[in-house]
């Protein structure tokens, strides 16, 4: 029998919730209305569904997927002992193609055709939300990460004291992001005029929301904020945004857009002489990846961003025992590429899924797997994961937060640029590795 929440999701998001929480892209994922399947895994085999963007504008989030999957598959190659029985494990990886509709399609296939025992998904709300919604309606245990929890939670209609029945998430929130950003800005004497470049997607709509996002809290900290509307993905002429930022005499730029969209904006900002007035360019999402910064050339130097995972994070994998530093070093040695932030979280979400399956006692019993998720108390490559509602890491039901610090792109040694931790006020356990400098010092 379906839960009340499953019945609500079957009707799809309301127009009000769509406009209030999610904006143009939130309602794109079609929800399955098939009855919840009875999981009939092959004898002594468990299946993990894995959804991530490996192509399209969000492909940078999935660049390390093959490496992570190869390592986890190797770690569990001998099978998992669950309830006295040894099970082989299949991880069924699917590309979201950076498209919410595609996510809903592949999630439905993984649930109804492949009959996965647990689902994991990551990399922005465009991937996480439709995957989680499919699992909620079909009553499949699901663990997600790598999107601000507010965009995951409220855009799906979550209520702080009610939560969801089958879907669980671990990551930091938008207010954590704001705190880290303002911690960095407060180190310099600026005019406190902030220009905000937000995309017309789930995260952008949530960030632009007066209460859920940046506007009200940032004004409460004494800053002015200018939001000239939301940036349409792939927009070519960004003059209107730049003109508004110049008129407001913005010395601080913040935003959350895809890497290609920020590259287009940053080039036009130089041409129209906005950049010379900026003291900080603190950009989420777009400036997480070495390749995105390299695409900007020297213009990528001293851009600040959030750091959710790095080789200096003091955590180890509960699955392999490997440290963050060791994992990042192995990635570079085997691929020739620079470490990237999603690397740790992709590994961690699979670690958590494996841990929950092991503790379930019976992976074919969805209720048992869900209960194992609820009882999680796990040390992962990105830090502790536990859904103990009421704990300081659990602001709402179904959510566990992870630490966040401030970073800045500097000239590198082995690679053109290196992301260094320059502010750790919110997570002192993560060491500082560089000194914060102004954009136009």
Secondary structure as the mmCIF struct_conf table of DSSP 4:
data_model
#
loop_
_struct_conf.conf_type_id
_struct_conf.id
_struct_conf.beg_label_comp_id
_struct_conf.beg_label_asym_id
_struct_conf.beg_label_seq_id
_struct_conf.end_label_comp_id
_struct_conf.end_label_asym_id
_struct_conf.end_label_seq_id
HELX_RH_AL_P HELX_RH_AL_P1 UNK A 4 UNK A 10
TURN_TY1_P TURN_TY1_P1 UNK A 11 UNK A 11
HELX_RH_AL_P HELX_RH_AL_P2 UNK A 15 UNK A 17
HELX_RH_PI_P HELX_RH_PI_P1 UNK A 18 UNK A 22
HELX_RH_3T_P HELX_RH_3T_P1 UNK A 23 UNK A 25
TURN_TY1_P TURN_TY1_P2 UNK A 26 UNK A 27
BEND BEND1 UNK A 29 UNK A 29
HELX_LH_PP_P HELX_LH_PP_P1 UNK A 30 UNK A 32
BEND BEND2 UNK A 34 UNK A 34
HELX_LH_PP_P HELX_LH_PP_P2 UNK A 35 UNK A 39
HELX_LH_PP_P HELX_LH_PP_P3 UNK A 41 UNK A 42
TURN_TY1_P TURN_TY1_P3 UNK A 43 UNK A 44
STRN STRN1 UNK A 45 UNK A 52
BEND BEND3 UNK A 55 UNK A 56
TURN_TY1_P TURN_TY1_P4 UNK A 57 UNK A 58
HELX_RH_3T_P HELX_RH_3T_P2 UNK A 59 UNK A 62
TURN_TY1_P TURN_TY1_P5 UNK A 63 UNK A 64
HELX_RH_AL_P HELX_RH_AL_P3 UNK A 65 UNK A 75
TURN_TY1_P TURN_TY1_P6 UNK A 76 UNK A 78
STRN STRN2 UNK A 80 UNK A 82
TURN_TY1_P TURN_TY1_P7 UNK A 83 UNK A 84
STRN STRN3 UNK A 85 UNK A 95
TURN_TY1_P TURN_TY1_P8 UNK A 97 UNK A 98
HELX_RH_AL_P HELX_RH_AL_P4 UNK A 100 UNK A 112
TURN_TY1_P TURN_TY1_P9 UNK A 113 UNK A 113
BEND BEND4 UNK A 114 UNK A 114
BEND BEND5 UNK A 117 UNK A 117
STRN STRN4 UNK A 118 UNK A 122
BEND BEND6 UNK A 123 UNK A 124
HELX_RH_AL_P HELX_RH_AL_P5 UNK A 125 UNK A 138
TURN_TY1_P TURN_TY1_P10 UNK A 139 UNK A 139
STRN STRN5 UNK A 142 UNK A 145
BEND BEND7 UNK A 146 UNK A 147
HELX_RH_AL_P HELX_RH_AL_P6 UNK A 149 UNK A 153
HELX_RH_3T_P HELX_RH_3T_P3 UNK A 154 UNK A 156
TURN_TY1_P TURN_TY1_P11 UNK A 157 UNK A 157
TURN_TY1_P TURN_TY1_P12 UNK A 160 UNK A 162
BEND BEND8 UNK A 165 UNK A 166
STRN STRN6 UNK A 167 UNK A 170
HELX_RH_AL_P HELX_RH_AL_P7 UNK A 174 UNK A 185
TURN_TY1_P TURN_TY1_P13 UNK A 186 UNK A 187
BEND BEND9 UNK A 188 UNK A 188
STRN STRN7 UNK A 193 UNK A 198
STRN STRN8 UNK A 199 UNK A 199
BEND BEND10 UNK A 200 UNK A 201
HELX_RH_AL_P HELX_RH_AL_P8 UNK A 202 UNK A 208
BEND BEND11 UNK A 209 UNK A 209
TURN_TY1_P TURN_TY1_P14 UNK A 210 UNK A 212
BEND BEND12 UNK A 213 UNK A 214
HELX_RH_AL_P HELX_RH_AL_P9 UNK A 215 UNK A 220
TURN_TY1_P TURN_TY1_P15 UNK A 221 UNK A 222
STRN STRN9 UNK A 224 UNK A 226
BEND BEND13 UNK A 229 UNK A 229
STRN STRN10 UNK A 231 UNK A 231
HELX_LH_PP_P HELX_LH_PP_P4 UNK A 232 UNK A 232
TURN_TY1_P TURN_TY1_P16 UNK A 233 UNK A 234
HELX_RH_AL_P HELX_RH_AL_P10 UNK A 239 UNK A 247
TURN_TY1_P TURN_TY1_P17 UNK A 248 UNK A 249
BEND BEND14 UNK A 251 UNK A 251
STRN STRN11 UNK A 252 UNK A 256
HELX_RH_AL_P HELX_RH_AL_P11 UNK A 259 UNK A 271
TURN_TY1_P TURN_TY1_P18 UNK A 272 UNK A 273
HELX_RH_3T_P HELX_RH_3T_P4 UNK A 275 UNK A 277
BEND BEND15 UNK A 279 UNK A 279
STRN STRN12 UNK A 280 UNK A 284
BEND BEND16 UNK A 285 UNK A 285
HELX_RH_3T_P HELX_RH_3T_P5 UNK A 286 UNK A 288
BEND BEND17 UNK A 289 UNK A 289
HELX_RH_AL_P HELX_RH_AL_P12 UNK A 290 UNK A 294
TURN_TY1_P TURN_TY1_P19 UNK A 295 UNK A 296
HELX_RH_3T_P HELX_RH_3T_P6 UNK A 297 UNK A 300
TURN_TY1_P TURN_TY1_P20 UNK A 301 UNK A 302
STRN STRN13 UNK A 304 UNK A 307
BEND BEND18 UNK A 308 UNK A 308
TURN_TY1_P TURN_TY1_P21 UNK A 311 UNK A 312
BEND BEND19 UNK A 313 UNK A 313
STRN STRN14 UNK A 316 UNK A 316
TURN_TY1_P TURN_TY1_P22 UNK A 318 UNK A 320
STRN STRN15 UNK A 323 UNK A 323
HELX_RH_AL_P HELX_RH_AL_P13 UNK A 324 UNK A 335
BEND BEND20 UNK A 336 UNK A 336
TURN_TY1_P TURN_TY1_P23 UNK A 341 UNK A 341
HELX_RH_AL_P HELX_RH_AL_P14 UNK A 342 UNK A 360
BEND BEND21 UNK A 361 UNK A 361
TURN_TY1_P TURN_TY1_P24 UNK A 363 UNK A 364
HELX_RH_AL_P HELX_RH_AL_P15 UNK A 366 UNK A 374
TURN_TY1_P TURN_TY1_P25 UNK A 375 UNK A 375
STRN STRN16 UNK A 377 UNK A 380
TURN_TY1_P TURN_TY1_P26 UNK A 381 UNK A 382
STRN STRN17 UNK A 383 UNK A 386
TURN_TY1_P TURN_TY1_P27 UNK A 389 UNK A 390
BEND BEND22 UNK A 391 UNK A 391
TURN_TY1_P TURN_TY1_P28 UNK A 392 UNK A 393
BEND BEND23 UNK A 395 UNK A 396
TURN_TY1_P TURN_TY1_P29 UNK A 397 UNK A 398
STRN STRN18 UNK A 399 UNK A 400
STRN STRN19 UNK A 405 UNK A 411
BEND BEND24 UNK A 413 UNK A 416
STRN STRN20 UNK A 417 UNK A 423
TURN_TY1_P TURN_TY1_P30 UNK A 425 UNK A 426
TURN_TY1_P TURN_TY1_P31 UNK A 428 UNK A 429
BEND BEND25 UNK A 430 UNK A 430
HELX_LH_PP_P HELX_LH_PP_P5 UNK A 431 UNK A 432
BEND BEND26 UNK A 434 UNK A 434
TURN_TY1_P TURN_TY1_P32 UNK A 439 UNK A 440
#
